[in-house]
Amino acid sequence: MSDSANLSAPNSMAGRDVAYCLHPYTNARAHEEKGPLIITHGKGVNVFDDQGKSYIEAMAGLWSTSLGFGEERLIDAANKQMKQLPYYHSFTHKTPIPPIELSEKLLAMAPVPMSKVFFANSGSEANDTVVKLVWYYNNAVGRPEKKKIISRIKGYHGVTVASASMTGLPANHTDFDLPIANILHTSCPHYWRFGLDGESEEDFSTRMADELEKMIQDEGPETIAAFIGEPVMGAGGVIVPPKGYWEKIQAVLKKYDILLIADEVICGFGRTGNAFGCETFGMKPDIISVAKALSSSYLPISAVMITDKLYQGIADNSAKIGVLGHGYTYSGHPVCAAVALETLKIYEERDLFVQAANTGERLQAGLAQFKDHPLVGEVRGVGLIAAVELVRDKVTKESFDPIGKVGTYLNERAIDEGLILRNMGDSIAFCPPLIITEDEIDQIIERFSVALDKTLHWAKEENLI
């Protein structure tokens, strides 16, 4: 933690933060005592605090700063568009140019044929939009009862009312009076954690599909509109689907005429070594939501892509009603869209998806060496996204109690070593920028190793293992 977190000086930046800011995903009372780590600037894969200390940003911010920090082409793209047209909207038959060009580019990149693109400002807004469009579509085609959306336990789809309802994590529901009606959650496909003794990955995937089918049958297939899933589950712990999972899940959905929504907010744009996670795992979605790496998070923008079948139903209904009554002030914001378009050009010109696949192999191999560490239960990942799960007992897979205490301690030791990770409970996530080099990956591994060993020493002293 930087010296600025000394809260004894109320006029310090840290003191002012505590006085005035309510932080997302933060224990507010703990923050009053601890204060913030203040990041002032970044370069490449590194960020720097207000004392000048550097950190490898091994989470790419929030799974998202794929081009790292200080990419001049994105800065220039924003400046150019800001001077030409700093804002205009896309309501009522009007539009600036950048969202037209960005839509065309996204549809050309899509892993399956898509027809139209709708812009929003965050992954949460994109997934809220998805819910509304699914409901709107089914009303349009005369299926008003077909409204339920199935998500998964530990899935993460955002924090707005509908997207947080689809998110399958307790902290996103507790005391927010969520989930709302028509949102269901099926089993989490984490084979290492939930597989039965003697059950193969394929058999586990079959069981996951069978449990989904039973839920559909119990609820009534005529009431189930869609299934939403991340190709790789991100904030739920970087859970890579087991063998055969998406093939079997999609067979069930097809059987009952249920739409597949691919939440590509984290996986999209190279994270798994392909342009989209759908390509990595053979998904054929009807709807795709993207955000984060769409603009390398330099500016907020997200998008929803839909098939022509959905578009035709939605278009007919807008004609019947007189308007598609949905949209955001900043949908297709020209500056954000210009930066996103330049981001996609950079990915293509620098062949960054292939680079991510190659450097991802080094990350996965580097983390695999910790499988025998006394604290490590599982190492998992694909491409440039991974997690190391800490457990109290490697044989029984018993978690620490309370979950998160040990993960938080390791996270803090990593910061001491100049490494920013993220613990989701006791699963430690890695998601570095796509531009990371093999030498920088080696530095991540070295710093993590030190933090892990310090955590082991502390856990023994605390009689946690």
N, C-alpha and C positions, 0 to 999 in steps of 0.2 A: 504494500500500500504506500502511496506517495506521502511525503510529509504534509501535503496539503490537507490530508485527512485529520490532522490535528485540529480538533474543533474548539480548542480553547480560545482561538481568535475568531470572534463572531463575524468580523468583517472579511475574513479570508474567503476565498472562492468556495472552499469546502463548507465553511460555516454558512455561507449564503445559500448553498445548495440544500443543506439540511433545513434551513429556515423557510425556503420558498418552494421546493420541488417535491412532488409526489412521484416516486419512481415506479415504473412497471416492473412486475416480477421481482419485487423486493419486499422484505419484511420491514415495514415502515418504522417500527419501534427499534429494531436492530440497527437500522440506518441512522437513527438519531445518535446512536452511540459510536457507530463505526465510521460513518461518513463515506464519501465516494472516492474511487480511483478516477482522477481527472485526466482524461486523454486530450492532449492539445494538438497533436499533428501526427501524420503518418507518411510513410514512404515504402513502397513495395509491399512486402508482407509484414512490415513492422509498424507499430504505433508507439508513441512516446508520451509519458506522463508529464505533469507540470514541474517535475524535478529533473527532467531530461533522461530518465531511465527508459530504455527501449524494451519492447516486448514483441515476440513473434505472435501475431494474431492468428492462432491456429484454429479459430472458429470463423474466420472471414467475417468478423463482426457478429452477425446473427445468421450464419450459414449463407452469406449473401454477397460479400464484397469480392467477387470472383476475380476482378482485375487488380486487386490490391488497392493501395492508396497512392494518389498523386498521378493518375493516368491523364496526361495532358490532353489527349484527344477528346476525352469526355468533357474536360473543363472547357476546351475550345468549342465543342459542339453546343454546350449550354450557353456560352457567351454569345456565340453567333446567333442562335435562335432567340435569346433574350433581347438582343438588339433589333432583330427583325420583327418578331411578334412575341412578346413575353407571355401573353395569355390570349386564348380564345376557346370557345366551347364547341361542343358537337351536337347541341340540341337543335331541334326544329330545322333540319335540312342544312345546317351550317357546319363548317369544319375548317380547321387549319390543315396545312399539308402534311406535317410529320406523322400524325396518326394514320393517314392513308398509306404512306410508304411503310410504316411499321406493321400495319395489318397485312399488307401484301407479303412482307418478309416473313412474318410469323406463319402465315398459311403455307408458304413455300417450305418452311422448315418442319412443319408439323409431322409427327410420326405416322399419322393416318390422315386420310382426306378430311379436311375441315372446310367450312363454308364461310363463316363470319367470325369477326373478333369484336369483343366488347371490352372497353377499357375501364379500369378502376384504379385505386391508389395503393392498395395493399393486398396481401394474400387473404386477409380476413374479409375485406370487401369483395374480392373476387369470389370467394366461396359463399358469402352471403348472396351475391348475385346469382350464383349457380342454383342455390335453393329456390330463389324466386323464379328463375327462368324455368326450372323443372316443374314447379307448381303451375306456372302460367301456361306452359306447353301442354300439360295434361288436361287442364281446363279447356284449352283450345281444341284438343282432339276428342273431347267428349268423355274424358275419364276422370271426373272430379274426385273420385274416391281413391285414385292411385297417387298418393301423396307422400307416403312414408319413405324416409331415406335411411339406409343402413350404413353406419360407420363402424369403426372397430375400437375396442378397448385399447387404450394407449395411442390411438391415432391422434394426430394434431392437424387441425384445419383452421385455426384462428381464434379470435377472442370477441368478435362482435356477437350479437345475440344468437343468430342462427349458426354461425361458424363455430362458436364456442360450444354450442349444443352438440355439434358433430364431433368436436374434440372429445376424446375419451379419457380425460385425465381429471381426477377428483378436484384439484385446486382450481380448475376452470369452471367447475359447477358449484362448489360449496358456497352457500350464502349468496350466490347470484341468482338463485331460483331457476336454475337450468338443470337438465335440458328442457327445451320447449317441446310441445306435442309434435308427434310425427317423426321424431328422431330416435332411432334404435341403435344399439351397439352389439355387435357380434364379437366372437373370440379374437384375442390377440395372437397373431401367427408367429410367436417366438418359440421356435422349436427347442432351443437349449433350455429355456425356462419352463415351458409347459408341455413338452413332449413326454409321453408315458414310457415307462421302462420297456425296453425292447421294441419300441415303435420307431420305424424308419422315418426319414424326412418325408418321403412320398406318402407313407401311411398317415403321418401327421397332417400333411396337406389335404389328404382325402377326408380326414376327420374334420378339419376346418371347413371344408366345402359342405360336408354333411350337416354340420351344425348350422351353417348359413341356410341351407335348404330347409332344415326343420323350422328355423325362425320364419322363413318366408311362408311355409305351409301353415304354421300356427297363426301367423298374422293375417294370412289370406293373400295369395299372389296378386290379386286384383287391387290390393292396397299399397303395394310396394312399388315406388317410382324409380329409385336409384340406389346404387351402392357407391360410396366414395372411399378412395384409398390412395395413400401415398405409395409410389413404387417401392421405396424404402421408407419406413417410418422414421421420422426425424426426431422431434422433441420427445417422443415416447421412449427413446433410448437407442436410436439408430438400429432398428430391427430389420434385418435383411430377410426377404421372404424365403421360406424353405423351398426345396425342389418341388416343382410341379404346382406350386400354390396358385399363381395367377391363371394358369391354364385351367385348373379345376374350378376356381372361383368363377371365371368367365363362362364356363360351360353351364353353371347353375344360373347365372344371370340371363344368359341367352334363352335357356329353357323357359324362363318365366317372364320374358320381355321386360327386363329391368335394365335401365341405363347404367353404364359404367362411367363414373367421374374420376379422372386421374388428377389428383392434386400434385402437380409438378412444381410447387412453390419452392421446395428445397432441391429436388432432384433435377429440375430442368436446367438446360444449358451447361452440360458437361460434367455435372457432379459425379455421375456414375460411370463416366468414361464414354458415354454417348451423348448426343444432343439432348435426348430426353430419357428419363428412367423407363418410360414405356418401351423404348427400343431395347433396353437392357433386359427387360423381363417379359417381353412378348405381350404387352397389354394393347388392346384395341379399343380405346375409349370412345365414348360419344361426346364427352365434354372434357376439356383440359383447362385447368387454371394454372397460371404462371405469375411469378412476381420476382422478388429478391434479385437473382442474377440477371434478370431481364435488363436492368440498367446498372448492374454491378452495385446496386443500392446507392448510386451517386445521387439519384433523385427518386422519389416515390412513384412507382407505377406498377400496375398489375394488369392482367388480361385474362379473358375467358374466351376460349375457342369452342365453337359448336359445329356439329355436322349440318349438312344441308337439310336433312330430315327435320331436325329441331328448328332450324331457321324458318323453314316453310310454315310450320305450325305457328311459330311465334309471329311471323310476318302476317299471316292470315288473321290472327287474333288482334294484332295492332290495328289492322284495317277495320275489323269489326267494331272495336272499341273506339277507334279514332286516334290512338296514340299508344306507344309502349311507355307506360308510366313509370319508368325507372331510369336513373342516371345520376351522375355526380357532377358537381360544379367543375371538378378537375378531371373528368373522364377524357382521356386522350389529350391531356395538357401538352401543348406544343413543345415546351422546353424538355419536359420529362420524356416525351416520345422521341425527340431528336437525340437525346442522350442514349436512350434505349437502342435506337437504330444504329448509332455509332458503336455501341457495345457489341451488337450482333455482328457488325462488320469486323471488329477486332477479333472476335472469336474465330471467324472464318479465315481471315488473313493470316493469323498466327497459328492456325490449326490447333487451337487450345484444347479441344475435346480429346484429340489423340494424345496431346501432351499430358492431359489429366489422367488418361488411362495408363500411360507409362509411369508417371510419377506416383500415381495411385498404387501401382504394384510395389513401389519402394516403401510407401507408407504402410501398406498392409503387411509387408514382410518385416518391417521394423517393429511394428506393434506385436506381431506374432511371437517375437522372442520373449514376451512377458507372460505367455500362457502358463509357464511353470512357476511364476512368482506366487508366493504364499497368499497374497491378497486378491489375485486375479481369478475370477470364475470363467469368464469368456472374453475373447477378443473377436470382434465381428466387424464386417464392413465390406465395401465394394468401391472401386474407384478412389476418389478423394473424400470419402466420408467413412468414418469408423467410430467404434466405441470400445472401451475397455470396462467391463463390469466387475466391480469389487464385491467380494463376498466374505462372510465370516468363516465359512467352511467350504473348501473346494470340492470335497467329496459329495456332501449332501446338497450343495448349492444354497445353503442357508444364508439369507441376507443379514446384514447388520441391523440392529434395532437401537435407535430409530434409523430408518432408511434415510440416507442423505447426510448424516453426520460425518461419516468417513469421507464421502465424496467431496463434501464442502472443505474438509481439512486438506485433502489432496489438491483441490483447486487453488486454495490459498498458497500452498507450498509451490505450486507451479508458477503462480504470480511472482513469488519470491525469486524464482529462477529465471524470470523474464519470459514467461510463456502463458498466454491466455488460452484457456480451455473452457469447457462448460460442463458442470456436473448436473445430470438429470437424475436426482436421487444419488445412487452410487454407480451410475453409468457415466463414464467420462467420455465426452464427445470430442472428435477431431474432425475439422471441416475447413482446411486451409484454403486460401485463394488458389485459383487454378494456375496462376503464374508462378507458384512456388517451385523452387529448384530442388534437385536431389540433395544438395548440400544443406539447404534449409530444412528439408525433411529430416535429415540426420540430426540437425540441431534440436528439432522438436523431440525426437526420440531420446536424445541425451538428456535434455532438461526434464522430460517426463520421467525418465529413469531415476533421476535424483529425487524428484518430488515423491515418486512412488516409494522409494526406499525410506525416505523421511517419514512418510505416512505409516509404513510398516513399523518402524521404530516407535512411533507415537502410539499406534494401536496396541502394541505389546505392553507399553508402559501403562496404558489405560485399561489393560486386561480386556480388550475388546476381542482378542483372538486367543 
